[in-house]
Amino acid sequence: MSRELRMSVTLDRILKFEASLAVARTGIPDDVDPILWEAQIAGMESMLESLRREYEELPPAQP
């Protein structure tokens, strides 16, 4: 996969995770245990951080 494509795919995933987290943080659904909801949010935050690191660590463009 080319660097540009990897950057594009990773950035798209970052944006989707950010949007999902924003929605998730608006409140806990009535049918979900608050502890489980917080664990889910923590997992999403961890994945988002991993994606951000992956994006930052992509090799530089070749001249």
N, C-alpha and C positions, 0 to 999 in steps of 0.2 A: 504494500500500500504506500502511495507517495506521502511525503511529509505534509503536503498541502491538504490532502484528503484526510489524513489522520488528525490534523489540526481542526479541520472543519467538523469532522464527526465528534471529536472530543468536545469542542466548543458547543456544539448542538446539545450534547448530553449534559454539559454543565448548565446551560440555560434551562433545560427541561427540569433538572434537579432543583435549581433555584426556584423555579415556578412552583413545583410540587411542594417544596418546603414552605414556601410562602403560604400556600393554601393549607397545608397541614398545621401550621402554627396558628391558624385562626381559631382553632378550638378542637376539643376532643369530641368525637362522635358519641352520642348517648349509649350506643351499644358496644363501646370499646372500653376496656379497663384502662384507667389513666396511666398505670405503670407500664402496660404494654405499649400504649401510645407514645409515651416518652422514650421507650426503648426503640421504637420504630423511627422516631425523629432522630435519635442519636445515630442510628444506623445510616439514615439518609445523609446526615451531616458528615459522617465518616466517609461515605462514598463520594460525596461532593468534594471533600478535601483531597481525596485520592485522585479524582479527575482533574482538579486544579493543578496538583503536583505533576501529573502525567502531562498536562498541557505545557506547563512551564519547562519540563525536562525534555521536550521534543528536541531532536538535534537541529542545529541551525541549517538554514537553507543552503543548498549547494550553489556555488556561483556558476 
